[in-house]
Amino acid sequence: MLRKAVNHIRFTAFFRYKKHISHYIGPLSSVIELGCGTGYYAMYFSAQCKTYVGVDLTPENIELLNQKAAARGLNNVTGVVGDATKLNGIPSASFDVVLCLGPLYHLPPNERELVFAECHRICKSSGIAVFAYISKVGAYAGACIHDDLRANYPNADANRQVLQKGTDDLQPGLFFYTMPEEIELVAAAHGFAKIKNLGTDFFITKSVVDAMSDEKFALLRPLLDQMAFHESCTGMSNHAVLVCQKSPPSQQQV
């Protein structure tokens, strides 16, 4: 469905992820990123933190990340092969900041639970954990009015797959969707207290944005920025990010 045509530079979620996260990373922070790819965020945040560990399932991604770090002389960045659902070799309570900026896109609810449990385990008490996810309503609503997609949406199969099952209609085993309230409940069940839950990009605006001149887009940016920093808009975002704090043991749910 919506996984087409979402890479326009004006539409990218990357810069808003960085805005939502940067405040929580300081010069003494130990940071781990699950599903790090080839190191986009590692290269960006390396100058802000003490140590940065990237974990990814794909050995080729980790090889490229380590090559980038070596080429730039980033001695505080390390990439390791690993599975976000079972972080063998990662000690408990060892990181100030845990970033999960991709795995939840691709995991069904039962495996999503495993990721939250592992993030809680490796996060220090009162540490920060960040979870990126795809909002099913924001994604589907965007497809229904997008100039290139609305001829096919809505349809009965997408209603069933996206709205009822929380999966993509075209690639149901590859992309999984949720809602802000649902992801908050999972986080709370695993001992995380919400700090904020904010949208990053709004697929519902994409075809309009793509048709705008740079001058017109500059006038729209303040509106998009407002949408990305008010929780009332989060469910209508394509991607969103939940920022949490690991609750001290005395405050965690039993």
N, C-alpha and C positions, 0 to 999 in steps of 0.2 A: 504493500500500500504506500504509505508515506515515505518509505525509505528511499524513494527516488527524489532527485532534485532538491536536496536539502543542504547543498554545500556552498551556496552563494555567500561571498564574504560578508555581506550585510546581514546575513541570517545566522551566521555561525554562533554556536553556544559557547565556544571556547573562551572568548574574552569575558563573558559574564560569569562563567565558572570561576575564572581567576579573580574577578571582583568579589564574588561571594566567599572565596576561600582565603585570599591573601591576608586578611586581618588576623587570622588564627595561626599563621606561621611566622615565627620569630627567629632571631639569630641562634638561639639555643635549642630550637626544636629538632626533634628526631621525627622524620616523616616517612611513612610507607605508603606506596600507591599500588593498589591491586588492579590488575588489568592495565598495566602501564603502556602497552604498545611499544613503540620504538622510542618513547621518551619525550613526548611533546611537553608534558607538564614538568617532568624532571629537569629539563633544560631551563624552563622558566623559573621554577621555584628554587633551584639549587643555590642561587645567590642569597636567598632569604633565610636558609635553614642551616643547621649544623650538619645533619646527615640526611640523605634521601635514598631510600631503597625502593626500587621498582620491581614488581612481581608480575610475571605474565606466563601464560600457558605455552606460548609459542617460542621455542628456542631462538628462532631467527630474529624475533623482535628484541629479545634480550641481548643477542649478539650486537645488533645495531645500536641499541641504547648504550652498551658499554663502549662501543667504538666512538660514539658521539662524545661521551664523557671523557674518554682518553684524549680525543682530538682537541677538546676544549680545556684540558687540564683540570677537570672537575674531580678532585680527589674525594669529595664528600658524596659522590653519586655512585651507586652500585645497582646492577640489575641481576636478578636471580630468576630462574625458571620455577614456577610454582602454580598451585591451584587455589583460587580464592575460597573454595569451599572446604579446603583442608590444607592449612598452611604449615606443613611439616617443616621443622627446623626453625620456625619463627618463635622466639620465646614469648611467653605470656607477659603482659603489662610492660612492653618494651618500647612503645612509641607514643609520642606526644600527640601526633596527628595521624589519623588513618584515613586515606583517601580511597574511595571505591567509586571510580568515575566511569565505569564501563560494564563491569560484570553483570549488574542487575538488568541491563538491556537484554541479556541473552539467557537468563535463568528463569525457570518456572518457580512457582511459590515455594515448593519444598526445598529446592536448592538455594533459593534466596534466603531462607531461614538459616541455612548453614553458613552463608557468608556473613550475616549479621552476628551469628554466634562467634565466628572466628574474629571478626572485627572487634567485638567486645573483649575477647580473650587477649588479643595482642595490644589493645589500647591501655594506656596508663589510667589510673584512677583520676577522674576529672579531666581526662584528655578529650580531644576533639575527633569526631568521626564524621565523614562527609559521604553521602550516598547519592549518586546521580541515577535517575530513572526516567522512563518515558511515560507521560500521562496519556492514558487511553482516550479521554475525552478531547484533550487538546489536539492529539494526533488525528483522530477520526474527524473531528469538526473541520480541521484544516483541509483534509482530503476532500470533504464534501463540498467545499466552496472554492478550492484551488482551480485556476483556469484550465490546467492540463489534466486534472484528475476527476473533476466533478461529473464528467459524463459517465463515469463508472461508479461513483459513490453518491449517496449511500446505496447499499444493496444488502440482500438478506444474508449472504454468506459473511460479509464484513460485520453486520450486526451480531451475528452468532459468534464469530471468532474474536473480534475486537472487544465488543461490549460485554459479552457473556463469559468468554473464556480468557480474555486478557492476552490474546496472542495476535500476531499479524495474520491477516487473511491470506496473503500470498506466500509467506515464509513462516508458518506457524511454529516450527521448531527452532527458529533462529531468533525471533524478536518477541519479547514479552512486555506487556504493558501493565500499569497499575494506576492508582489514584493517590493524591496527596494524603488523604485520610488513612488509606490502607497502609501506605509505607510508614506513616507515623505510628500506627498501631504495632507494626512489626518491630520497629525500633524500640518502642516503649517496652514491649514484651522481652526484649533482650538487654534491658538495662540502660537504655539511652534516653536522655531528656532532650526534647527538641529545643533548639535555639532559633532556627528559622527554616522555612520550607518555601523556596522561591523558584519561579520560572526563569528560564534563560533565553528561550527563543519561541516565537509564536508563529507556528506554521500557518495559522489562519490568515496572517498578513502577507505571506510570502510572495504570491504572484503579483499583488499590488506593489509591494516593495521592489520587486525585480523590474517593474515597468517604470519606476520613478527615476528622474534625473538625480544626480548627486545633490543638487541644491534642494530639491524637494525632500530627499531622504534626510538631509540634515535637519529639516524642520520636523520630520517625523520622529527622529531619534529621542527627543525628550519624552514623547508618549511611550515609546517602547521601553525606555529606561524606567519610567514609572511603573509600567506593567511588570517589569522584572524585579521590582523591589516592593511590591505589595502582595501579600499572601492571598488576597481576594482574587487575584488573577492567575494564581499558580495552576489551577486545574485546566486552564485554557492554553497553557504552554505545551510545546512539543516535548522538550526535555525540561527537567526540573532538578533541583538539588536540595536535599535535606541535610542540614548541618545540626549535629547533635553534640552533647557532652556526655561522657560516660559518668553515670551517677556514682557517687561514693557508695560503698557496700551497704551502709546503713539506710540508703534511700532506694535501693534497688528492689524491684518487685520480687516477692517470694513465690 
